């Protein structure tokens, strides 16, 4: 590796955002270096909506389970089953899924290397220099390459963002933890656990998470059991152990354990005004309330690639800001609504009980899945929106019981 190598784009991070950006730019004929740390698997429920599968060309063999319903469980153990009336939500294993995305970027022409990002500097000509440790470890050989542009897609606690984008160091997080276990097989084990391989279970209980939620998401032969919280000192491992006990999954085999922070809201600025833009968790694009991030990461990666392509063609650094403006124009309203939901409904068990009660409503279920599956606010059912507004007001004011 020549220390004077120059690339059109260096993408730091090979998750869904970085791999998508690298693939798109390589297809455009750009010289792309994609740096990624080896061996890390992000804790994630692994749900991907039909729109992602279609827009990003995800092959069928990566879908390890097809979810047809979601079960909401209240603090008083009341259960509400929300059925997906058309289609399904695909479930993926992040280790296999992310590696496939990285390989696709490599096939498209991106240069792929295992490397741990160190720092950004500039050479005498003002061109960015990306410093990293070869092999993905701090003990690895120091390497540096020149980059006409940089995409920071190195996760929630982004070293690229902290160095290059003002305000990135003030991002707030939910800390997520999950355990991948062997799924109960059909028969007595599954019956004992009340386990359904086509259903996601979501627990809204303050003892399992004081400000977020806990989950059981099937992945075919394996299942993700996890929780999240912003509260310092709250035992995520203890919560998952309790959830496994409640769900009858205490004795199933544990395959691996993973934890990571999830950003709460998009950063106000994603670029440095010169030659760098953020994408994925580094930009804060994880949906509040739900914690969903794969679709938003891949879309953010695509928008970052488009912005960088425009910058490389025109030389105008203002093009980099289009990644955030395009994303927020499409999904900012959804993030705003979900943020309000999390701050209000997840704060006490009384409110959680009411929230699960609202989920019994057919209008709420239909609009929720319409919005999730299609990734846009549904405007075609104005009467349903009006009905939901008044039902929400009734719950908020206590006019109806949970």
TORNU-306858 format. One record per residue (C-alpha): residue in one letter; x, y, z. Coordinates in steps of 0.05 Angstrom, whole numbers, plus 32768, in hexadecimal, padded with zeros to 4 digits. Example, Ala and Ser with C-alpha at 12.3 -4.5 7.8 and 13.67 -1.06 7.14 Angstrom:
BEGIN
a80F67FA6809C
s81117FEB808F
***
This chain:
BEGIN
x800080008000
x801E80417FE9
x8019807A801C
x800B80AA7FE4
x7FCD80867FCA
x7F9580B57FB8
x7F4B80A37FB4
x7F0F80CA7F9D
x7EEB80B37FDC
x7F008091801C
x7EC580728041
x7ED38066808A
x7EA5802E80A1
x7E897FF1807D
x7E447FEA809C
x7E047FF48074
x7E10803F806B
x7E5A803B8058
x7E537FFE802C
x7E18801C8006
x7E3D805D7FFA
x7E7C80397FE4
x7E55800D7FB3
x7E2F80487F94
x7E6E80727F8A
x7E9680377F6E
x7E5E802B7F3C
x7E6680747F27
x7EAF80657F15
x7ECD80867F53
x7F0B806B7F74
x7EF180577FB9
x7F15803D7FF7
x7EE6801D802A
x7F068014806F
x7EE47FE780A2
x7EF67FC880E4
x7EF37F7C80E3
x7ECC7F508112
x7E987F80812D
x7E4D7F718128
x7E1D7FA8813C
x7DE57F94816C
x7DA67F9B8142
x7D617F7D813C
x7D6F7F7480F2
x7D2C7F8A80D6
x7D2A7FA5808F
x7CEA7FBD806D
x7CD47FAB8026
x7CE97FEF800C
x7D317FE28020
x7D317F9D8000
x7D177FBA7FBF
x7D3F7FFB7FBB
x7D827FDD7FCE
x7D7C7F9A7FAA
x7D817F6C7FE6
x7D807F237FD0
x7D507EF17FED
x7D857EC5800C
x7D987EFC803E
x7D517EFC805B
x7D557ECA8095
x7D0E7ED580AE
x7CCD7EF58096
x7CA67F1880CD
x7C5B7F1D80C6
x7C487F3D8108
x7C617F638144
x7C4B7F56818C
x7C4B7F9181BB
x7C507F7E8205
x7C3C7FB1823A
x7C567FB88282
x7C197F91829A
x7C2A7F5A8267
x7BF07F6C823A
x7BFE7F5681F3
x7BEA7F7881B2
x7BF77F548170
x7C017F838135
x7BF97F5D80F4
x7C1C7F6E80B3
x7BE37F678083
x7C0B7F6A8043
x7C537F548039
x7C867F488070
x7CC17F678094
x7D037F468083
x7D347F3380B9
x7D7F7F2F80AB
x7DBC7F1A80D3
x7DEA7F5680D6
x7E2B7F3080D1
x7E167F0F8090
x7DEF7F4B8075
x7E267F7E8081
x7E5B7F518063
x7E317F478025
x7E2A7F93801D
x7E757F9C8025
x7E827F667FF1
x7E517F877FC1
x7E787FC97FC8
x7EB97FA37FB9
x7E9A7F827F7B
x7E837FC77F64
x7ECB7FDE7F65
x7ED87FFA7FAB
x7F1B7FE97FCB
x7F0D7FC7800D
x7F3D7FC78047
x7F3B7FB58090
x7F517FF280B5
x7F46801980F6
x7F3D806480E9
x7F6D8090810F
x7F6980D880F8
x7F5F810A80C0
x7F94813C80AA
x7FA28165806B
x7FDE8165803E
x800181A38022
x7FCE81A77FEA
x7F9381A7801B
x7F7D81608008
x7F6381358041
x7F9180FE805A
x7F7080C3807D
x7F9C80A080B0
x7F8B805980C6
x7FA9801B80E5
x7FAE7FE080B6
x7F8A7FA080CD
x7F567FC580F7
x7F807FC88137
x7FA580018158
x7FE37FD68156
x7FDE7FD1810A
x800D7FF480DA
x7FFC803E80D2
x7FE4804E808C
x7FCF808F806B
x7FAA809D802A
x7F9480DD8008
x7F4A80E87FFC
x7F27811B7FD0
x7EEA810E7FFC
x7ED880E6803A
x7E9980C48052
x7E9680B7809D
x7E6B807980A9
x7E8F805E80E6
x7E5580568116
x7E33807B814E
x7E7280908173
x7E9380A78133
x7EDC80BA8137
x7ED580DB80F2
x7E9981058109
x7EBB811B8149
x7EF781348124
x7ED5815580E9
x7E8D816A80F9
x7E7D819C8130
x7E4981838162
x7E5381398154
x7E72812F8199
x7E31814481BA
x7E06810C819C
x7DDA80E781CE
x7DD0809C81CC
x7DA5806181E0
x7DD3802881F3
x7DBB7FE681D5
x7DCE7F9F81E8
x7DB67F5D81CD
x7DC47F1381D0
x7DC07EE68193
x7DA37EA381A8
x7D8E7E648185
x7D447E698173
x7D157E378194
x7D017E018162
x7CB97DF08152
x7C9A7DC68189
x7C9C7DC981D4
x7CD67DF981DA
x7CB57E2D81AD
x7C727E2281D0
x7C917E2B8215
x7CB07E6C81FF
x7C727E8481D9
x7CA47E8F81A0
x7C8E7E9D8159
x7CC37E9F8122
x7C987ED080F9
x7C8B7F028131
x7CB47F398152
x7CA67F43819C
x7CAF7F8A81B8
x7CAD7F948204
x7C9A7FD88221
x7CAB7FCE826A
x7CD17FFD8297
x7CF57FC582BB
x7D117FAC8278
x7D207FF2825E
x7D1180338283
x7D10805E8243
x7D1180328205
x7CF87FEB81F7
x7D0E7FA381F7
x7D077F7181BE
x7D067F2981A6
x7D127F27815B
x7D157EE48136
x7D4D7ED88103
x7D3D7E9280EC
x7D6D7E63810F
x7D807E9A8140
x7D5B7ED18167
x7D707F168180
x7D5C7F2581C8
x7D6D7F6C81DC
x7D5F7FAD81FE
x7D767FF681FF
x7D798031822F
x7D9780768237
x7D99806E8283
x7DE08068829E
x7DE8802E82CE
x7DAC800882B3
x7DC07FBF82AA
x7DB47FAD8261
x7DCD7F66826C
x7DA27F5E82A9
x7D667F768282
x7D727F448249
x7D7A7F0C827C
x7D377F21829B
x7D167F248256
x7D2F7EDF8244
x7D107EC68285
x7CCD7EE88277
x7CCB7ECD8230
x7CDF7E868241
x7D227E8C821D
x7D517E888259
x7D6B7E438247
x7D767E4B81FC
x7DBE7E4C81E5
x7DE17E9081E1
x7E0B7E9981A3
x7E287EDE81AD
x7E1E7F2081D1
x7E247F6681B4
x7E1B7FAE81CA
x7E207FF381AB
x7E04803A81B0
x7DCB80518183
x7DC6809C8173
x7D8580BE8187
x7D7E80F18150
x7DA081098110
x7DD9813A8119
x7DCA81828104
x7E05818180D4
x7E22814680AD
x7E5B81668086
x7E99818F8094
x7E8C81C1805D
x7ECB81AB8037
x7ECF81628021
x7EAE81358055
x7E68811C8064
x7E4B80EB8097
x7E1C80B1808D
x7DF7807C80B6
x7DFE807B8102
x7E3680AE80FD
x7E0180DF80E3
x7DCF80C98118
x7D9C80A980EA
x7D7D80768119
x7D33807F8121
x7D1D80958167
x7CEB8069818C
x7CF7802D815E
x7D43802C8159
x7D3E8018810F
x7D7C802A80E9
x7D8D7FFC80AE
x7D60801D807A
x7D7380638091
x7DBD80528092
x7DBB8037804B
x7D9280728032
x7DC180A28055
x7DFC807E8036
x7DDD80867FF1
x7DCF80D07FFC
x7E1780DA8016
x7E3180B87FD6
x7E0580E57FAB
x7E1E81237FD0
x7E67810F7FC9
x7E5E80FF7F7F
x7E4181457F74
x7E7A81637F9C
x7EAE813E7F73
x7E8E81557F32
x7E83819E7F45
x7EB781AC7F7A
x7E8181CF7FA1
x7E8481BA7FEB
x7E3C81D17FF5
x7E2681927FD1
x7E3A8169800E
x7E0181888036
x7DCE816A8007
x7DD581268028
x7DB6813F8068
x7D83816E8048
x7D698136801B
x7D6481058055
x7D4181358084
x7D10814C804F
x7CFA81048046
x7CFF80E8808D
x7D07812380BC
x7CBC812580CC
x7CBC80DB80DE
x7CF880E3810C
x7CD7811F812D
x7C9780F8813B
x7CBC80BA8154
x7CE680E68182
x7CA8810381A2
x7C8C80BD81AA
x7CCA80A481CE
x7CCF80E081FC
x7C8580DC8210
x7C6F8093820D
x7CAE80708226
x7CB680988267
x7C8880728298
x7C66802E829B
x7C228051829D
x7C308072825A
x7C4E8032823E
x7C0E800E8250
x7BE58042822A
x7C15804081EF
x7C0B7FF581E7
x7BC07FFF81EF
x7BC0803081B4
x7BE37FFB818A
x7BA37FD0818D
x7B828002815F
x7B7C7FEA8116
x7B89803080FA
x7BC980368123
x7BE07FF2810C
x7BD27FFE80C2
x7BF3804280C0
x7C2F802A80E9
x7C3F7FF280B9
x7C2F801B807C
x7C61804F8093
x7C95801B80A7
x7C907FF08069
x7C91802B8038
x7CBD805A8062
x7C918097805B
x7C5880B98080
x7C16809F8064
x7BEB80D88049
x7BB780AF8025
x7B8B80A28062
x7B7980E6807F
x7B3D80CC80A7
x7B69809780C8
x7B9A80CD80DD
x7B6180F680FB
x7B4880B98121
x7B8D80AA813C
x7B9680F28152
x7B5880F1817D
x7B6780AC8199
x7BAD80C481AC
x7B8F810181CE
x7B5F80D581F5
x7B9980AB820F
x7BC580E7821D
x7B8E81088246
x7B7980C88269
x7B3380C8824C
x7B3B807E823C
x7B5C80498267
x7B9980218252
***
